[in-house]
Amino acid sequence: MAKISRIISGSPVRPIAVGEPALIHEGNGLRRTTPVLNVRRVSPGEVRFETKNTQYVLKISPANRITKEQIT
């Protein structure tokens, strides 16, 4: 079964950690995912992570850029 791919814009409320749901603040509210299975790529402006059913590309606005240390 193919996973859904989503490109979202926002900022993580807390570090994105394997085994924990990701909490993402988006313009229209808060997104809570199912537990994260892996974080595949991190840059100051983008995080790619995967849950059971979805592959996410999180585009982070310049004001909310994160560092690799904020991803666990």
Secondary structure, DSSP 8 states (H G I E B T S, - for coil): ---EEEEEEEEESS---BTSEEEEEETTEEEEEEEEEEEEEEETTEEEEEESSEEEEEEE-GGG---GGG--
